[in-house]
Amino acid sequence: MDKIVAFKSAYFAAEAKENPLLREVLAQGSISSFGLERHDPTGFLKGPATFFRAHEILRKTKHSNAAISLGQQEYSHNDVAGFFSRCVPNAKLHHVPWFCLTHYGMSIGLAWGLTLLAAHLVARSRESTAPLDGQICFYFGCYSTIAAVTYTALSQNRDVRHSAPWNTALYLDLNADLLRRNSPLLALARKEVLPRQHIKQRAFYYALARKIEAHHFDAELAPMHSLKKAPVSRLPRTV
């Protein structure tokens, strides 16, 4: 457990030297953006700097490309997104213009690949001499392109094969909170102890974030800490 605490402490200390966002989180500083109240009906975004709050601010200001303040220093949206992605690499929160073709290249390519496949299969089923069915290419191609562009513009564009940014951000906030208070529970703060949802609901994660900020998650880790310290002869047989 001492080695785990030392490893986590070393990581946070080394990263904080190059990451203004992490420095603000460890200092319980502030993070804000002008006009943020329009995107904050619950009032959650007003509070100390955390990775989860940074994720929500970056997500809500992604398309407007608004500048973000960390403490007394103001940074561009993409700079803060870069600070965040150093610790949460699966988050894609950089500002991308709506008209940027590279933003839509993959989705449009997949849409037209599916269109060509469908047109070829239809042409074969009709025993046509042409390799592709013209009507399928036109109509299916138009609909699939519109769907691809709309989905790409509105989606968060994270890689679903890796941990969701919300889960990773909360895990880092839990560790930062325990490290700040020099708690021995830091060694037991793993991703597995945090509850999560497959179909994510904002209220669930906002409540969990507030629980971590209020230090109430200690109650979840304290029994595990007592179990680790118990003598082997006193451990339950199931362990």
C-alpha positions in Angstrom: 0.0 0.0 0.0 2.9 2.4 0.7 4.3 1.7 -2.7 0.9 2.5 -4.4 0.6 5.8 -2.4 4.2 6.7 -3.4 3.6 5.9 -7.0 0.4 8.0 -7.2 2.0 10.9 -5.3 4.9 10.9 -7.7 2.6 10.8 -10.8 0.6 13.8 -9.6 3.6 15.7 -8.6 5.4 15.2 -11.9 2.3 15.9 -14.0 1.4 19.1 -11.9 4.7 20.6 -13.0 3.5 20.7 -16.6 -0.2 20.7 -16.3 -2.0 23.9 -15.1 -5.3 22.1 -14.8 -3.9 19.5 -12.4 -2.3 22.3 -10.4 -5.6 24.0 -10.1 -7.4 20.8 -9.1 -4.8 20.0 -6.4 -5.0 23.5 -5.0 -8.9 23.5 -5.1 -8.7 26.5 -7.3 -11.3 27.7 -9.8 -12.3 26.9 -13.4 -14.8 29.0 -15.3 -15.8 30.4 -18.6 -17.7 33.5 -19.6 -21.4 33.0 -20.1 -21.3 29.5 -18.6 -24.5 30.1 -16.6 -26.5 29.6 -19.8 -25.3 26.0 -19.9 -25.6 25.3 -16.2 -29.3 24.9 -15.1 -28.3 22.7 -12.1 -25.6 25.0 -10.8 -23.1 22.2 -10.8 -20.4 24.0 -12.9 -19.9 26.6 -10.1 -17.5 25.1 -7.7 -13.8 24.2 -7.2 -11.7 22.9 -10.1 -12.1 19.2 -10.6 -11.4 17.0 -13.6 -15.1 16.1 -13.9 -16.2 19.8 -13.8 -13.5 20.5 -16.4 -14.9 17.8 -18.6 -18.4 19.3 -18.4 -17.2 22.8 -19.1 -15.2 21.7 -22.1 -18.1 19.7 -23.4 -20.6 22.5 -23.1 -18.3 25.1 -24.6 -16.8 22.8 -27.3 -18.8 24.3 -30.3 -18.5 27.9 -29.1 -14.8 27.7 -28.6 -15.0 29.9 -25.5 -11.9 30.7 -23.5 -11.6 29.0 -20.1 -10.0 30.5 -16.9 -7.9 28.4 -14.6 -7.5 30.5 -11.4 -6.4 33.9 -12.6 -5.0 32.7 -15.9 -7.1 32.5 -19.1 -6.4 29.8 -21.7 -7.9 29.0 -25.0 -10.5 26.2 -25.1 -8.1 23.8 -27.0 -5.3 24.5 -24.5 -7.5 23.4 -21.6 -8.7 20.4 -23.6 -5.0 19.5 -24.1 -4.3 19.8 -20.4 -7.3 17.5 -19.7 -6.4 15.0 -22.4 -3.0 14.5 -20.8 -4.7 12.8 -17.9 -7.9 11.6 -19.7 -6.7 10.5 -23.2 -10.0 9.2 -24.4 -11.8 12.6 -24.2 -12.1 14.4 -27.6 -13.1 17.8 -26.4 -11.0 20.0 -28.7 -12.9 22.6 -30.7 -13.5 21.5 -34.3 -15.2 23.9 -36.8 -18.5 22.7 -38.2 -17.1 23.0 -41.7 -13.9 21.0 -41.1 -13.8 18.2 -43.6 -11.5 16.0 -41.5 -14.1 16.0 -38.8 -16.5 14.2 -41.1 -14.1 12.1 -43.2 -14.5 8.9 -41.4 -18.3 9.0 -41.0 -18.9 10.0 -44.6 -16.5 7.3 -45.8 -18.3 4.6 -43.8 -21.7 5.9 -45.1 -20.6 5.7 -48.7 -18.9 2.3 -48.2 -22.2 1.0 -46.9 -24.0 2.6 -49.8 -21.8 1.0 -52.5 -22.1 -2.4 -50.8 -25.9 -2.1 -50.7 -26.0 -0.9 -54.4 -23.8 -3.8 -55.5 -25.9 -6.4 -53.6 -29.2 -5.0 -55.0 -27.7 -5.0 -58.6 -26.7 -8.7 -58.2 -30.1 -9.7 -56.8 -31.8 -8.1 -59.9 -29.3 -9.8 -62.2 -28.3 -6.4 -63.6 -25.3 -6.1 -65.9 -24.2 -3.0 -64.1 -22.1 -3.5 -61.0 -24.1 -0.9 -59.0 -27.7 0.0 -58.8 -28.1 3.7 -59.7 -31.2 4.4 -57.6 -29.7 2.8 -54.5 -26.5 4.9 -55.0 -28.4 8.1 -55.2 -31.2 7.8 -52.6 -29.4 5.6 -50.0 -26.2 7.7 -50.5 -28.0 11.0 -49.8 -29.8 9.7 -46.7 -26.7 8.0 -45.3 -24.6 11.1 -45.9 -27.1 13.3 -44.1 -27.2 10.8 -41.2 -23.4 10.6 -41.0 -23.0 14.4 -40.9 -25.7 14.9 -38.4 -24.5 12.2 -36.1 -20.9 13.4 -36.2 -21.8 17.0 -35.6 -23.9 16.1 -32.5 -21.9 13.2 -31.0 -19.2 13.5 -28.4 -16.8 11.4 -30.6 -15.1 9.4 -27.9 -13.7 6.0 -28.5 -16.2 3.5 -27.0 -13.6 0.8 -26.8 -11.9 2.6 -23.8 -13.1 3.9 -20.5 -15.6 6.8 -20.7 -14.1 10.2 -19.8 -16.6 10.7 -17.0 -15.4 7.5 -15.2 -11.7 8.4 -15.6 -12.3 12.0 -14.5 -14.1 10.9 -11.3 -11.4 8.4 -10.6 -8.7 11.1 -10.8 -10.8 13.5 -8.7 -11.1 10.8 -6.0 -7.4 10.3 -6.0 -6.6 14.0 -6.0 -9.0 14.6 -3.0 -7.4 11.8 -1.0 -3.9 13.0 -1.9 -4.7 16.5 -0.9 -5.8 15.3 2.5 -2.8 12.9 2.8 -5.3 10.1 3.4 -4.1 6.5 3.7 -7.2 5.5 1.7 -5.4 6.7 -1.4 -3.9 3.2 -1.9 -7.4 1.8 -2.2 -8.8 4.3 -4.6 -9.2 2.2 -7.8 -11.6 2.5 -10.7 -13.4 -0.7 -9.6 -14.7 1.0 -6.4 -16.5 3.7 -8.3 -20.1 3.0 -9.4 -20.8 3.5 -13.0 -23.6 3.2 -15.6 -23.6 1.7 -19.0 -26.3 4.1 -20.1 -25.1 7.3 -18.6 -27.3 9.7 -16.7 -26.1 13.2 -15.8 -27.9 13.2 -12.4 -26.1 10.0 -11.3 -22.6 11.3 -12.1 -23.2 14.8 -10.8 -24.3 13.3 -7.5 -21.2 11.1 -7.4 -19.0 14.0 -8.2 -20.5 16.0 -5.3 -20.1 13.0 -3.0 -16.3 12.9 -3.8 -16.0 16.7 -3.3 -17.7 16.5 0.1 -15.3 13.7 1.2 -18.3 11.3 1.7 -16.7 8.6 -0.4 -14.3 7.9 2.4 -17.1 5.8 3.9 -16.9 3.4 0.9 -13.2 2.9 1.3 -12.8 2.8 5.1 -14.1 -0.9 5.4 -11.7 -2.0 2.8 -8.9 -0.2 4.7 -9.8 -2.0 7.9 -9.8 -5.3 6.1 -6.4 -4.7 4.7 -5.0 -3.9 8.2 -6.6 -6.9 9.9 -4.4 -9.8 10.9 -4.6 -12.9 8.7 -6.2 -15.0 11.4 -9.1 -12.5 11.7 -9.9 -12.3 8.0 -13.1 -13.9 6.9 -12.8 -17.2 5.1 -14.2 -15.8 1.9 -11.2 -13.5 1.7 
